[in-house]
Amino acid sequence: MWALYFLKVYGKEEDCSNFAGGVDEKTFRKWSHTFVEAISFLESSVIIWDARIIGDSQSLVTIDGTDMAVEIGFNKDFFGVKFNHSVLKYEVGVCIETGYIVWINGPFRCGQNDLNISRTALLGALDYGESAVADSGYVGEPQVGTEDEKEMQDIARARHETVNSRLKTFEVLGDARFRHDPMFHSSCFRAVAVIIQLSFENGAPPFQVTFYDDEE
């Protein structure tokens, strides 16, 4: 419960300690972080790449980058204009058929663009002949469909934005700037992704889309 509160609220340590019944801040920090790490370790059991393989569509996943502000001091390579602050970036893959999270990768510095990030791992993980659906930030990559005029792709991308938004309903990834060790941010991101994916599987999925490849 302490870990969930930490991830969801990401409040001041004094408030977190009060929530936990008045334990000292060091105790809350130790055990909440320990269980955040434990939840993040479930990633390989919950977020499963092969779970995208449903049906016979050529396009099985949408991919997109999502950014989160962090307190790591000024570094131009991490600076995000949108946030006017230092930012960490993650890559998320969502199964088109189910809306499930099937891929996460990162963190990366904000200065890396989405296409270059996808080329580090995700594109190599696609099966022969498989393509992904993404926004215009991936133009120029033959394995990624980005045609804005295709209504189904637009809907699938919109659903992906909904998934990214669900992640950010946890304040540790939301509007509050992450103020702990940046290395711990990865554990927090993965823990939240695990929680959101489990919610998808247990009664709270994102909206569903009907998608088929246009061969004409």
N, C-alpha and C positions, 0 to 999 in steps of 0.2 A: 504493500500500500504506500509506503514511503517513496519508493521509486516511482510509482505512478503519479503521486502528487508532485514530485520533483519535476517530472517530464511535462505534466499537464499545466501546472501553474508557473513553474520556474520563478518562484517568489524570492524575496529576501530570505537569507538564512534564518534570521530571527523569526519570521513568519512560519517558515518550514518547521522550525523547532517547536513553536507553539502548537502547530497542527499535530505534531507527533507527541503531544502530551507534556511538553516542557523539557524534553531531553536537551542536553547541551548541543550546540551547533556542530561541534566536531563529531559527535556520535551520529547525528542525523546525516551529516555529509558522508561519513564512512559507509554506513549501511545503505543509504539510498543509492550511492554510486556503485556499491558492490552489486546490488540487484539490478541496476540499469545495465551493468556489464553482463550479468547473467541472462537478462532478456535478450540483449544483443547477440549473444552466442547462439540463440535459436534461429538465427538468420538462415542457415543452411538447411534447416528442417522445415521452415515455413515459407521462405521466398525461393521458389523452385523454378529454375529456368525452363525445364522440360514441361512445366505445367502450361506453357503457351501453346503446346501442340494439340490443338483441338480442331477438328474439321479438316478441310482440304484447301483452305485459302493459302495463297502465296504469301500474303502479309499477315503475320501472326501477332506482332507487337507494335505499340507506339512507343517512341522514345523521346525524352525531353530532359533538359537540364533544369535544375531548381536551385535557387541561391538563398543563402542564409547569412545574415550579418553576424559578425563575431568581433570581440574585443581582442585584437592581437597587435595593436599598434599600427602606425602607418607603414604600408608597404605598397608601392605602386602596382606590383604584380597581383595583389589581392584586393585592390581598390575597385569597388563597384559603383559606377556613376548613379545607378538607380537608387542605391542606398546611401550614397555619399559616405561610405564607410568600407571597412575591410569585409570581405565576403568569402565564404567557402561555397563551392559548387558541387552538386551531386548529380549523377545521371540515374534516371529511373526508367525502367521498362515495364509496360502494362500490357497484359494479354488482351487483345482486342475482343475475343469471344466472351471472356468472363469479367474483365475489369480488374483482375487480380494483379498485384505487384509480383512480377517474376524476375526482376533484375534491379539491383542497385550497385552503383560503382562510385567510388570517391572516398574522401573529398579531394577536390582539385582547387587550385587557386582560381579566383574569379577571372583572371586574364586569359585563361584557356577557353577557346570557343567550343561549342557543343560538338561540332563535327570532328574536331581533332580528338576530343575525349572519346567519342564513339569508336574511333579508329584504334584506340589503345586496347580494346577488348571486345566490346559488344559486337561489332560488325564481323569479327573473326569467329564469334560464337554462333552466328546464323548458319543454318543448314544450306547446302548447295541449292541455289534457285530461290531461296527465301529472301524476302525484303522486309524492311520495317517502314513504318509511317511516322513522319516527323514534320516539323514546321520548316519555314524557309531558311532557318539557320543551318540546315543540312544540305542545301542546294549544292549540287556538284558531286554528290556521292551516289553512284548508280545503284547501290543496294538500299537506298532510302527513297521512298515515294514522298514528294512534297508538293504535288500539284494542287494548288489552292482551289481550283474549280471543281474538284471532286467532292461532292457533298458528303459522301460516307467518310472520307478521310477527315474532313472538317469536323464531323461529329465525333469521330474517334479521338481526334486531338483535343476537342473540347472536354471529353470525358477524362482524358489524361490530366488536364488542368484541374479538374475536380479532385482527382487523386492527389495531386500535389497540394491542393488546398486542404485536403483532409490531414495531410502530414503536418501542416502548419497550424492546425487547431491546437496542437500541443505547443505551448508557449516557448518551450526550450528550442523549438525550431521556428517560432513565429516572430512577432514584432519585437519581443525583448531581445536585445543583443546578447549573444552568448558570452559569458564573462568568466568561464572556467577554462581549464587547459584545453587548447584547440584539439589536442589528440583525443580528448574525451568527447568532443563533439561528434566524432565518427560513431562512438558507442551509442550516444544519445539518438543520433539519426537512425541507426540500425534498430535500436530498441523500439522507437516509434513506428518504424516501417513494419516491424513484426507485429506490434499491437494493432495497427490499422489493417494489415492483411488478415489477421485472425478475426477482426470485426467483419471484414468482407465475407469471410467463410461462415460466419455465424449470425447472419440475419441483417447485416447492415452494408450491403454491397453498394458500389456506385451505380449510377444509372446504366442500363444495358444498351448496347448499340447493335443494329443489324448491319453486317458488313460482308461484302463479297468483292472479289477482285473483278474489275472491269477489263475483260480481255479484248474488247473491241477497240 
